[in-house]
């Protein structure tokens, strides 16, 4: 029997290690492109929330494979630092801040881009409703920054979690894109609530004022509850990726890979700063802090 989704080392995880992708998420972007051809005609692209960088790797490999096209520019943004990648300019910053917009635009010499991809995720609390809300706010933040960056006619791909406020989100996206579809790549685990919006043919609505402070349509008095009848559009859902490909909830297809090594080490993992060791259970705890100069402090705590 194959491994279940509880085992993180599923088939795509193993395949990612074998092929040198930094994360199994690479397959999600590859499968979305197979279905929706999002890379066609793209020279300038922004990867929002990019660390550790598997989507940037895909962008770098796919867009830069055509050696004749020397005008490819890829900018990757994340709160976390990311190990370097060929042809990828990195910005360490917060996608909700205007200074990040300015830094991205200056990399493109104020040109707008044809594609923005977003695979961001906040720290998960395990409280589903809260996680879903924070994820949808992060998607709105990604859409907000995208309104500053995307060319007319451009494409946006972003991660969402299935949930009750999705129809509002989709309606908002439809004001900016002619074509909005929700998809779940084959490599996205069935057990995960994640799916992706693929939005094509971007145009700012008439009179829309760019603003990063509040989500999207802060500057209209639009009553979303008034959407009814033909206006209450149901966004189509499509599966993508070869349906005969590996099942992302099974882990036994690539048994041959015995030795799985990290493709890149985490740059600044939170656990590097502080580790807690229990020496004698019930008696005391030693907190061990590793400093950047490799010395170690130990404090006894009752
Ligand atoms: N697409 C990446 C890849 O393929 O390797 C994986 C992205 S990971 C699932 C989510 C990332 O979102 C994290 O690296 C996190 O730092 C980033 N993130 C979350 N909130 C952010 C914010 N406000 N600004 C920038 N990055 C953010």
Boltz pocket constraint, residues with backbone or C-beta under 6 A from the ligand:
constraints:
  - pocket:
      binder: B
      contacts: [[A, 22], [A, 23], [A, 25], [A, 26], [A, 48], [A, 49], [A, 50], [A, 51], [A, 52], [A, 53], [A, 54], [A, 55], [A, 56], [A, 77], [A, 78], [A, 79], [A, 80], [A, 93], [A, 94], [A, 95], [A, 96], [A, 119], [A, 120], [A, 121], [A, 122], [A, 138]]
      max_distance: 6.0
